Amino acid sequence: MSATHKEMAPFDPISRRDILGIGALTACGFGLPEQLDAETVPDETELPRQIELLENKHAGTFSIEVQRLDADEHFALRAKTPLPTASTCKLFVLCELFRQAEEGTIDLRAPISWKPEFHRGGDGVLRAMTLGQELSIHNMAVLMIIVSDNIATATLVDLVGPDNVNRTMKSWGLAATNVYDGLPGGSNASRMKQPVSTAHDLCSLMTRIYRHDVLTPKSCDEIIRIMRAQRCNDMLPRYIPVGEDWGNAKSWIANKTGYGACRVEVGVVRTTEVTFSLAMFFKPHQPPSNRLKCLADYPPVLAMADACHVIYKCLALS
């Protein structure tokens, strides 16, 4: 045993979160960063090489942007390629909702209901509930994000106005972002365009929310708090050692997922080793043949989870 180990002070009791983190690190095949020798730290070519290997393994193409928030590190791969956002466009709607609330044109405590024309298939819980019941606008937004409720999304897009969403995103520098009329659905679904954005735009927005560079600090913190309550956790959070205690935890993941022609993930990861914002798209070369009920086992989802894990490892070990 080295002198350093002999002289260490008695350690504090290990918390449940520490146990979860150590277990996840062990299961993922690597140890705690502070326990690693210099030889194990990846060089600057490691992350691009690992992503290329995953593209070959999963037969698809990634579009990625990563920004360290605690150091001067950045990674981008095809980050300015416009792609369909799927449900990650709900982050744009959430930001516009809070902007209008700050302006005083919307009261987040006010009640709101959903109309038959806002009915959507896919993710969410409102379609299983009785039509016409009311929620606060704020809680409707929570459902839009944490269970990706598509009816809640259509309701809030109608409330804030899609043109206002686009105008605000453009004013914030998100030049490639366009939500059009929101997520396609209802009687006009065939004539509606899919919202689009880029990894660069999404990562930039998430970085600016974390740094309080858009909206007020109170609104930015509330957006992060809502995203930390995310229930769709089969991609970005899947292999990263952060437990589920999202309330007052110091380590956390705030994210929004998208399931569509591309699998999409945007969020902030904050652990004891590293803090970074990330936006990622994965487009398979061919649609997978096994469209399983369990999204967690869907091949493009596994591709995303693997890539997020590789990014975390490379940043945490750098």
SULRA-V951055 format. One record per backbone hydrogen bond with DSSP energy under -1.0 kcal/mol. CO is the residue of the C=O (numbers start at 1). NH is the residue of the N-H. If there is no record, write none. Layout:
{{CO	NH} {CO	NH}}
//
This chain:
{{2	6} {3	7} {15	19} {16	20} {17	21} {18	22} {19	23} {20	24} {21	25} {22	26} {23	27} {24	28} {25	30} {26	29} {32	35} {33	36} {37	40} {38	41} {43	46} {45	49} {46	50} {47	51} {48	52} {49	53} {50	54} {51	55} {52	56} {53	57} {54	58} {55	60} {59	285} {61	283} {63	281} {64	77} {65	279} {66	75} {67	277} {71	73} {73	68} {75	66} {77	64} {78	81} {79	200} {83	197} {85	88} {86	89} {87	90} {88	91} {89	93} {90	94} {91	95} {92	96} {93	97} {94	98} {95	99} {96	100} {97	101} {98	102} {99	103} {100	105} {100	106} {107	110} {108	138} {110	137} {112	135} {115	118} {116	119} {123	150} {125	128} {126	129} {130	133} {135	112} {136	140} {137	141} {138	142} {139	143} {140	144} {141	145} {142	146} {143	147} {143	149} {146	231} {149	153} {150	154} {151	155} {152	156} {153	157} {154	158} {155	159} {156	160} {157	161} {161	165} {162	166} {163	167} {164	168} {165	169} {166	170} {167	171} {168	172} {169	174} {170	173} {173	175} {174	177} {178	196} {179	182} {186	189} {188	191} {189	192} {195	85} {196	178} {197	83} {198	202} {199	203} {200	204} {201	205} {202	206} {203	207} {204	208} {205	209} {206	210} {207	211} {208	213} {209	212} {216	220} {217	221} {218	222} {219	223} {220	224} {221	225} {222	226} {223	227} {224	228} {226	229} {227	230} {227	255} {231	233} {235	238} {240	242} {244	246} {252	270} {254	268} {256	266} {258	264} {262	260} {263	282} {264	258} {265	280} {266	256} {267	278} {268	254} {269	276} {270	252} {274	271} {275	69} {276	269} {277	67} {278	267} {279	65} {280	265} {281	63} {282	263} {283	61} {289	291} {290	292} {294	297} {295	298} {298	301} {298	302} {299	303} {300	304} {301	305} {302	306} {303	307} {304	308} {305	309} {306	310} {307	311} {308	312} {309	313} {310	314} {311	315} {312	316} {313	317}}
//
